[in-house]
Amino acid sequence: MRQPLAAAEARKLAREILVRGTVSFTKHCLEELRKDGRTTVDATNILRGGAYAEAEWENGAWRHRAWTQRMAVVIEFDTETRLIVVTSFVFR
């Protein structure tokens, strides 16, 4: 898969993966969601309807931030059919 993806391409691919692929959550992300009183459903809703930022190179991978007014997630595309939600955070 060619990376980095433009923000619009990342949004489109993430939506396709939600329907036909696999979404995984890191242990860290699950802990952050729990700490903030959020669930994987909240994170998935951000992937479906949130805004996307351009990719940034971090910790050896291209990562995209997706967000709404209240919350954000950071994702990596592992393959064209699998993405990993690395972390999440709420805006306070």
N, C-alpha and C positions, 0 to 999 in steps of 0.2 A: 504494500500500500504506500502510495506517495504521500509524504508528509513534509512540511506542515500543511494542514488544510486551512483554507480561508474560513472565517467565522461562519459564513453562510453555508459552506460545504459541510462544516462540522455539525451544524444544526440539522441539516438534511440527513446526514449519515446517522446521527444519534437517534433521530426519529425512526429511521428505517430499522436500526438495531433494536429499538424498543418493540417493534412489531415482529421482526423475523430473526432476531439474533439473541445474544446473551448479554445481560448487564450484571456485572459483579461489583461487590462493595468490599473495600479493604477493611481489615479489622479496625484500623484507625478511624475510617469514616463511620463505621457502625458505632464506635465509641463516641464520636463527636455528635452524631445524630441523637443518641441516647442522652448525652449530657445536655443537649439543647432542647430536649423534649420533642424531637422530630422523629420521623420514621422513613423507611426506604420509599414509601409511597410519596412523601413530600419531595424527596430527592428525584424520584421518577417524574413527578409533575413538573419540576424545574426543567428536566431534560426535554420534556414534551412541549412546554410552552414558554420557557424562559428566553432571555437574550443571551447571545454568545459573544465572547471576546475572541480576538485573534490569538493564535497559538503562541505559547511561550515555552522556551526550552528550559526544563527544570528537572534536576535529579536524573539526567540521562534520557529524558523522554519529552516529546511535545505534549503539552497540556493545554486544555481549554477550560475557561471558567464560564459557567452558565449561571444565570441569576434571575431572580425576581426582586421586587422591592424589599422583601423580608429575608431572603435566604439565597445562598450561592452554593454551588458544588464545583469541584475541580475534577475533570475527567481526562483519561488517556484512552486513545483508540488502540487496542491490542491488535485487532485485525479488522477487516471490513464487516465482520459479523459479531464482534465482541468489543465492548468497552468496559472500562474499569472506573468506578467512582472512587477517587483517591481520598477526598476529604469533603467536608461540608462546614459551613458556618452561617450564623445568623447575623443580620445587621441590627445593631442595638443603638 
